[in-house]
Amino acid sequence: MRFCIQVVKQASVDIDGVRTASIGQGMLVLLGVGKEDDEAVADKMIAKLLKMRIFSDSEGKTNLSLADIDGEMLLVSQFTLYADCKHGNRPSFTDSMGPQRAEELYNYVADKIRPQVKKLDLGVFGADMQVSLINDGPFTVILDSAAI
């Protein structure tokens, strides 16, 4: 499982010109599900994500978590986080989980996070989304289950 975590002042998702999700200060998390992932992997990733101290304190040091700043989260599925670019110029996505199980894990992650954050908004799984954000910093972190 991979999370691309971006500290944002605001973020939103539009589908066909219609705003379907939006948050204020917090984090935009792009979620990629790998073919070997399961709920146990998701639980470890969620725990790490929610404890990450990536927000600035009063001295400008990254010492605060999402809960510490009472921040919001936008969670968006993105299977392309498992792009394999080793061969040729066209990425392969064979390491991504199939859509049915990936959607189940995406919903599992959302259900586990929701009660632990001020506000959780979601992209629409499998939809053609336009994601907008104001990245604060910019500050972006890649969290990979293979590394935790």
N, C-alpha and C positions, 0 to 999 in steps of 0.2 A: 504494500500500500504506500502511496506517496501523497504527501500534502505539499502544495506550493502555498506558503503562508505569506500574505502581504499585509503589512500594517497600513491601514487606510484612514483617511479623514471621512470618507464616504465611499460607498460602492453600490452598484445596482445591476439588475438584469432586465433587459428588454427582449421581448419576443414579438416579432412582426410589428414593431413600433409601439408595443404596449408594455409599460413597466409592470413586471411581475414580482419583483423583489427589490428591496433597498434597505440599506443600513446607514447609520451615522458612523461615528468613530468606533474603530475596532479592527477586525481582521476579515479579509477575504481569503477563504481557503478553497483552493482548487484541489479536488480529490480524484486521484487515479487509483483504480483497483487492479491489482495484478492477479494472474490466474491461480496463484497459490494462496491467496489471502482468504481469511475466515474471520469469524467473530473475535477469536482470541487475539489475532493481529490487530484488528480494529480497536479492541479495548486498550491495548498498549499504546497505540497511536493517539487515541483520544486522551488518555491520561497525560501523555507527554505534551500534546497540544495545549491542553487547558492549564498546564503548569508553566508553560514557556514564559519567561520574563523578557519580553521583547518591546515593552512600552517604556517610554522615558519617565523618570521620576523628576522631582523638582530641580535636581542638579544636572539633568540631561543624560543621566546614565540609564541604560536599559535594565531596570530592576523590577519592573512591574508586570504582572500578568493581566490577562483580559479581565478577570474578576476584580483585580485591584483598581482598574480604571472604570469599572462598570460599563465595559464596552460591549459592542454588538458583533455578531458574526454572520457573514454570508457564505454559505457552503454551496459550491458548484461542482458538479461532476465533470471530469475531463479525462477521458481515456487516453488522450494523446500524451499524458505524462509518462506513459510506458512506450513511447516511440523508441524503436531500435534503429539507429542510423549507421550501424557498422558497415553495411554493405550497400553500395550504390548511393544514389541521391534521393531515393524515395523511401521514407520511413516505413518500417514494418511495425505492426501493432499486435504481433502474435503473443506477446507477453501480457497483454491486457486480458482481464477477465471477460467472459462472454456477457452480453448485455443483461440477460435475465438475472443471473446471480450478482452481477455488479450492481444492479439497481437495488437488489435486496440488501447488499452490504452498505450502499449509499444511504438507504433509509434507516438501516440499523445505526449507522454513525449519527445521523441526524437525531434519531430518537434518544440516543444516549447523551448527546450534547445538549439538546433543548432544555432540560430542567436545570442545567448547570450554568446557563448564560442569561443575561438580561433579555436579549432578543436574538433569535436565530431565524434567518430568512434563507430560502432555498432557491437555487436554480431549478429548472425543469429537466429531469433526467432525459437524455437523448435528444433534447430540443436544439434547434439552431438558435443560440443565444448571443446577444450582444452584451458583453460585460463591460461596464464602465467603472472606473475607480479613480480616486485621487490618492495615490500612494504617498504615505507620509514618511519622508526620509530622503529617498526611497529606502524601504526596509523590507527585504524579501528573504525568506528562509525556506529551504527545501528539507522536508522531513521524510526520510525513507525508512520503511520498516526493516529493511536489511541492515540498517546502521544503528538500530536501537535495541 
